[in-house]
Amino acid sequence: MRAGFEPPTSLVTERFRLEPLGPQHNEADHAAWTSSIEHVRATPGYPDGDWPPLDGMSLEANPADLRRHAADFAAGRGFTFTVLDPGDGDVIGCVYLYPASSADYDITVQSWVRADRADPRRAARRRCRCMAGR
């Protein structure tokens, strides 16, 4: 990412609210991804199939991952946002913005959404575009 880049610290729409992910989201974050392990791992374009762990992770161990993302955000190494339901504040998913590994791009954007909030028609269209190389 370019030097001097100032990331947004929130985005609010009628469908979701973004805010930097941190340990304060532990319980809702843990509930979201542990309820959707297979769904998240099957998300097209998601990293390498190693996260989330197939066996999950304890609620007590989860904050270490959240602190790492918060530290990356504070240091400008990467920016992870939790995606919250604007009505009840429940975690819908996460969006990750990290430096690209290719000089052709500035950032890599990845995201996941919990299975019970996914739109299967939209997911099918994304899979088709990924397989078609678009």
SULFENZI-V685418 format. One record per backbone hydrogen bond with DSSP energy under -0.5 kcal/mol. NH is the residue of the N-H (numbers start at 1). CO is the residue of the C=O. Records with the same first field share a line. If there is no record, write none. Layout:
BEGIN
NH=CO + CO
END
This chain:
BEGIN
5=2
7=5
11=18
13=16
17=84
18=11
19=82
20=9
21=80
25=22
26=23
29=25
30=26
31=27
32=28
33=29
34=30
35=31
36=33
40=36
41=37
42=38
43=40
46=43
56=53
61=58
62=58
63=59
64=61
65=61 + 62
66=62
67=63
68=64
69=65
70=66
71=67
72=68
73=69
74=70
75=71
76=72 + 73
77=72
78=72
79=97
81=95
82=19
83=93
84=17 + 82
85=90
89=85
92=83
93=83
94=112
95=81
96=110
97=79
98=96 + 108
99=77
100=106
105=102
108=98
110=96
112=94
114=92
117=114
118=114 + 115
120=118
123=119
124=120
125=121
126=122
127=123
128=124
129=125
130=126
131=127
132=128
133=130
134=129
END
